[in-house]
Amino acid sequence: MSDFLGGIFAALMALLPGGAGDAGGYPGYLEADYVYVAPVGAGRIADMAVAEGQPVAMGDMLFTQDDAQQQALLTAALARRQSAEANLDNLTTGSRALEIDVIRASLAKARSDLALAQSNLARSEKLLAAGTTTQARVEQDRAALASAQAQVAQFTAQVGVAELPARNAQQVAAEAELEAAAADANRAQLDLRDRQTMAPVAGIVDRLFYSAGEIATAGTPVVSILPAGALKARFFVPEADRSALAVGGMVQVGCDGCTAMSARITYFASEPQTTPPVIYSKEERGRLVYLVEAELEAPGGLRPGQPVTVTR
């Protein structure tokens, strides 16, 4: 609508000799920069919480999308995080200490068996010297002593391995696994939250492009909002009056059936709206028009597309 109306007004201004001038005002129309709200991801619209023409505040619910899949993914991600937390706790607290206690108990028994084997061998050797036992018995006691010594060595080594700092590598891996699981859970929570779309600005709901039950694609607008204070007048100034206006200056905007209201100029085109011959004669310069935009300070009930007249 902007380009169409702009072309019409520019053509009219170019045809008027010397432009409309300030006496009768500059013709124009009202325009606004709409905010188009789109979902982050594709999905079926479960509920449309607003209607066209309804005022909304920033943060108000606009629409929701079906979130069954996101709920399931979040449940799975939370379960993985809980499992990773339990695994890390298992490595850093009770279970590791109990494992070491079991090995130490086995080492204590092995040492007791070693002491008994040493005592049995010493007695057998005395009996052999006295001629009251056989050499075979002594050999059996020596074998039992060697076995007991091997058991003590084995369990001593196991205790040493269990207490080595190198075991911390498992803890580092478990911590990394927990961090990844927590990140997945956080992402799942964000995905679930994105199924609810809130108003990014305050204003009036202008149009609804979808209805509940329809599939909205990511990035495609579902709701358009006319923000508060976004209404501006677009009008065209002839070349002769160009120097009388500047960005930041004030103008008066009027329309049929409404009182004039103040507006501040926010944009002044540097190039003319129509292209005259290359040589700018005095006659041709009078046909040059420039697009100007002025933001209304109190638009009231005015709507975009409404024709207006702007005066200095």
C-alpha positions as CSV (number, residue, x, y, z in Angstrom):
1,M,0.0,0.0,0.0
2,S,2.9,2.4,0.8
3,D,4.5,2.2,-2.7
4,F,1.1,2.5,-4.4
5,L,0.0,5.6,-2.5
6,G,3.4,7.0,-2.6
7,G,3.5,6.8,-6.4
8,I,0.0,8.5,-6.7
9,F,0.9,11.4,-4.4
10,A,4.3,11.9,-5.9
11,A,2.7,12.0,-9.4
12,L,0.1,14.5,-8.3
13,M,2.7,16.7,-6.7
14,A,4.9,16.6,-9.8
15,L,1.9,17.6,-12.0
16,L,1.1,20.7,-9.8
17,P,3.1,23.7,-11.0
18,G,5.4,24.6,-8.2
19,G,4.0,22.0,-5.9
20,A,1.1,22.4,-3.5
21,G,2.9,24.9,-1.4
22,D,2.3,25.5,2.3
23,A,-0.9,27.5,1.6
24,G,-2.9,24.4,0.9
25,G,-0.7,22.0,2.7
26,Y,1.2,18.9,1.5
27,P,-0.9,15.8,0.6
28,G,0.1,12.6,2.2
29,Y,-1.2,9.5,4.0
30,L,-0.6,7.7,7.3
31,E,1.7,4.7,7.5
32,A,3.0,2.5,10.3
33,D,5.9,0.1,10.8
34,Y,4.2,-3.1,11.9
35,V,5.8,-5.7,14.1
36,Y,5.3,-9.2,12.6
37,V,5.5,-12.0,15.2
38,A,6.6,-15.5,14.0
39,P,7.2,-18.7,15.9
40,V,10.8,-19.9,16.5
41,G,9.9,-23.4,15.2
42,A,7.3,-25.0,13.0
43,G,4.2,-26.6,14.6
44,R,0.5,-26.8,14.9
45,I,-1.1,-23.8,16.6
46,A,-2.9,-25.1,19.7
47,D,-4.5,-21.8,20.8
48,M,-4.7,-18.3,19.5
49,A,-4.9,-16.1,22.6
50,V,-5.7,-12.8,20.9
51,A,-8.1,-11.3,18.4
52,E,-7.8,-8.6,15.7
53,G,-8.2,-5.1,17.2
54,Q,-7.3,-6.3,20.7
55,P,-4.8,-4.2,22.7
56,V,-1.8,-6.1,24.1
57,A,1.0,-5.3,26.4
58,M,4.6,-6.4,26.1
59,G,4.8,-10.0,27.3
60,D,1.2,-10.9,26.8
61,M,0.5,-14.3,25.4
62,L,-0.2,-14.2,21.6
63,F,-0.5,-17.9,20.7
64,T,0.8,-21.4,21.7
65,Q,1.9,-24.4,19.6
66,D,1.5,-28.1,20.3
67,D,4.3,-29.1,22.7
68,A,3.8,-32.8,23.2
69,Q,7.1,-33.6,21.5
70,Q,9.0,-30.9,23.5
71,Q,7.6,-32.2,26.7
72,A,8.8,-35.8,25.9
73,L,12.3,-34.5,25.0
74,L,12.5,-32.5,28.2
75,T,11.5,-35.5,30.3
76,A,14.2,-37.6,28.6
77,A,16.8,-34.9,29.0
78,L,16.0,-34.5,32.7
79,A,16.4,-38.2,33.2
80,R,19.8,-38.2,31.5
81,R,20.9,-35.4,33.7
82,Q,19.8,-37.2,36.9
83,S,21.6,-40.3,35.8
84,A,24.8,-38.3,35.1
85,E,24.5,-36.7,38.6
86,A,24.2,-40.1,40.2
87,N,27.2,-41.4,38.3
88,L,29.4,-38.5,39.4
89,D,28.2,-38.8,43.0
90,N,29.1,-42.6,42.8
91,L,32.7,-41.7,41.8
92,T,33.2,-39.0,44.3
93,T,31.5,-40.2,47.5
94,G,30.3,-43.5,49.1
95,S,30.9,-46.2,46.5
96,R,34.6,-45.5,46.0
97,A,35.4,-45.5,49.7
98,L,33.5,-48.8,50.2
99,E,35.5,-50.4,47.4
100,I,38.8,-49.4,49.1
101,D,37.5,-50.7,52.5
102,V,36.8,-54.1,50.9
103,I,40.3,-54.3,49.4
104,R,41.8,-53.3,52.8
105,A,39.9,-56.0,54.6
106,S,41.1,-58.6,52.1
107,L,44.7,-57.3,52.6
108,A,44.3,-57.7,56.4
109,K,43.2,-61.3,56.0
110,A,46.0,-62.0,53.6
111,R,48.5,-60.6,56.1
112,S,47.0,-62.8,58.8
113,D,47.3,-65.9,56.5
114,L,50.9,-64.9,55.8
115,A,51.7,-64.8,59.5
116,L,50.1,-68.2,60.0
117,A,52.0,-69.7,57.1
118,Q,55.3,-68.3,58.4
119,S,54.6,-69.9,61.8
120,N,53.6,-73.3,60.3
121,L,56.8,-73.3,58.2
122,A,59.0,-72.5,61.2
123,R,57.4,-75.3,63.2
124,S,57.7,-77.8,60.4
125,E,61.4,-77.1,60.0
126,K,62.0,-77.7,63.7
127,L,60.1,-80.9,63.5
128,L,62.1,-82.0,60.4
129,A,65.3,-81.3,62.3
130,A,64.0,-83.4,65.2
131,G,63.1,-86.2,62.8
132,T,59.4,-86.1,63.7
133,T,58.0,-84.9,60.3
134,T,58.7,-85.4,56.6
135,Q,60.3,-83.2,54.0
136,A,57.1,-83.2,52.1
137,R,55.3,-81.5,54.9
138,V,58.0,-78.8,55.0
139,E,57.6,-78.3,51.3
140,Q,53.8,-77.9,51.6
141,D,54.3,-75.3,54.3
142,R,56.8,-73.4,52.2
143,A,54.3,-73.4,49.3
144,A,51.6,-72.1,51.6
145,L,53.9,-69.3,52.7
146,A,54.7,-68.3,49.1
147,S,51.0,-68.3,48.3
148,A,50.3,-66.1,51.3
149,Q,53.0,-63.7,50.4
150,A,51.6,-63.4,46.9
151,Q,48.1,-62.6,48.3
152,V,49.6,-59.9,50.4
153,A,51.4,-58.4,47.5
154,Q,48.3,-58.5,45.3
155,F,46.0,-56.8,47.8
156,T,48.7,-54.2,48.7
157,A,48.9,-53.3,45.0
158,Q,45.1,-53.1,44.6
159,V,44.9,-50.7,47.5
160,G,47.6,-48.5,46.0
161,V,45.8,-48.5,42.6
162,A,42.5,-47.6,44.2
163,E,44.1,-44.6,46.0
164,L,46.0,-43.3,42.9
165,P,45.1,-39.8,41.7
166,A,44.8,-41.2,38.2
167,R,41.3,-42.3,39.1
168,N,40.3,-38.7,38.9
169,A,40.1,-39.1,35.1
170,Q,36.9,-41.0,35.6
171,Q,35.6,-38.2,37.7
172,V,36.5,-35.6,35.0
173,A,34.7,-37.7,32.4
174,A,31.7,-38.0,34.6
175,E,31.7,-34.2,35.2
176,A,31.8,-33.6,31.4
177,E,28.9,-36.1,30.9
178,L,26.9,-34.2,33.6
179,E,27.6,-30.9,31.9
180,A,26.5,-32.2,28.5
181,A,23.3,-33.7,30.1
182,A,22.6,-30.4,31.8
183,A,23.0,-28.5,28.6
184,D,20.6,-30.8,26.8
185,A,18.1,-30.4,29.6
186,N,18.4,-26.6,29.4
187,R,17.9,-26.6,25.6
188,A,14.9,-28.9,25.9
189,Q,13.4,-26.4,28.4
190,L,14.1,-23.5,26.0
191,D,12.4,-25.4,23.2
192,L,9.4,-26.0,25.3
193,R,9.2,-22.4,26.3
194,D,9.4,-21.3,22.6
195,R,6.1,-23.1,22.0
196,Q,4.5,-20.1,23.8
197,T,4.9,-16.8,21.8
198,M,4.6,-13.5,23.7
199,A,4.0,-10.0,22.4
200,P,7.4,-8.3,21.9
201,V,5.9,-4.8,22.0
202,A,2.8,-3.1,23.3
203,G,0.2,-2.1,20.7
204,I,-2.9,-3.2,18.9
205,V,-3.3,-6.6,17.2
206,D,-3.8,-5.7,13.5
207,R,-4.1,-9.1,11.7
208,L,-4.0,-12.8,12.5
209,F,-2.6,-14.8,9.6
210,Y,-3.3,-18.2,11.1
211,S,-6.1,-19.9,13.1
212,A,-5.9,-22.6,15.8
213,G,-5.2,-26.0,14.3
214,E,-3.2,-24.7,11.4
215,I,0.5,-25.5,10.9
216,A,2.7,-22.4,11.2
217,T,6.3,-22.6,9.8
218,A,9.3,-21.1,11.5
219,G,9.9,-17.5,10.6
220,T,6.4,-17.0,9.0
221,P,4.4,-14.2,10.7
222,V,1.3,-15.4,12.6
223,V,0.3,-12.1,14.2
224,S,1.0,-8.5,13.2
225,I,1.0,-5.7,15.8
226,L,0.7,-2.0,15.4
227,P,2.9,-0.7,18.1
228,A,1.9,2.3,20.2
229,G,3.3,5.5,18.8
230,A,4.4,4.0,15.5
231,L,2.0,6.0,13.3
232,K,3.6,8.4,11.0
233,A,2.6,10.7,8.2
234,R,4.2,10.3,4.8
235,F,3.9,13.4,2.6
236,F,5.7,15.0,-0.4
237,V,7.3,18.4,-0.4
238,P,8.1,20.4,-3.6
239,E,11.7,21.4,-4.3
240,A,10.9,25.1,-3.6
241,D,9.8,24.3,0.0
242,R,12.6,21.8,0.7
243,S,14.8,24.2,2.6
244,A,11.9,25.2,4.9
245,L,11.8,21.7,6.5
246,A,14.3,19.6,8.3
247,V,14.6,16.4,10.4
248,G,13.5,17.2,13.9
249,G,11.2,20.0,12.9
250,M,7.5,20.1,13.8
251,V,4.5,20.1,11.4
252,Q,0.8,19.9,11.7
253,V,-1.2,16.9,10.4
254,G,-4.9,17.2,9.6
255,C,-7.5,15.0,8.0
256,D,-11.2,15.0,7.2
257,G,-13.2,15.0,10.4
258,C,-10.2,15.3,12.7
259,T,-8.4,18.2,14.4
260,A,-4.8,19.0,13.4
261,M,-2.2,17.3,15.5
262,S,1.6,17.8,15.9
263,A,4.2,15.5,14.3
264,R,7.9,15.6,14.3
265,I,9.9,15.0,11.1
266,T,12.0,11.9,11.3
267,Y,13.0,11.4,7.7
268,F,13.7,13.6,4.7
269,A,14.6,11.9,1.4
270,S,17.8,13.1,-0.2
271,E,16.7,12.1,-3.7
272,P,13.5,13.3,-5.5
273,Q,10.6,11.0,-5.8
274,T,10.2,11.6,-9.5
275,T,13.1,11.8,-12.0
276,P,13.0,14.9,-14.3
277,P,15.3,15.5,-17.3
278,V,19.0,15.6,-16.6
279,I,19.2,19.3,-17.0
280,Y,17.4,20.9,-14.0
281,S,15.9,24.0,-15.5
282,K,13.9,26.4,-13.2
283,E,10.7,25.0,-14.7
284,E,11.7,21.4,-14.2
285,R,13.0,22.0,-10.6
286,G,9.4,23.0,-9.8
287,R,8.3,19.5,-10.5
288,L,10.7,17.8,-8.0
289,V,9.1,16.4,-4.9
290,Y,10.7,14.8,-1.9
291,L,9.3,12.2,0.5
292,V,9.1,13.3,4.1
293,E,8.1,11.2,7.2
294,A,6.8,12.7,10.4
295,E,5.9,10.7,13.5
296,L,2.6,11.7,15.2
297,E,2.9,12.6,18.8
298,A,-0.7,11.6,19.7
299,P,-2.4,9.7,16.8
300,G,-5.5,9.0,18.7
301,G,-7.8,6.8,16.7
302,L,-6.2,7.4,13.3
303,R,-5.3,4.3,11.2
304,P,-2.7,3.6,8.6
305,G,-3.7,4.4,5.0
306,Q,-5.8,7.4,6.0
307,P,-5.1,10.5,3.7
308,V,-3.9,13.6,5.5
309,T,-2.8,17.1,4.8
310,V,0.4,18.4,6.3
311,T,1.1,22.1,7.0
312,R,4.1,23.9,8.5
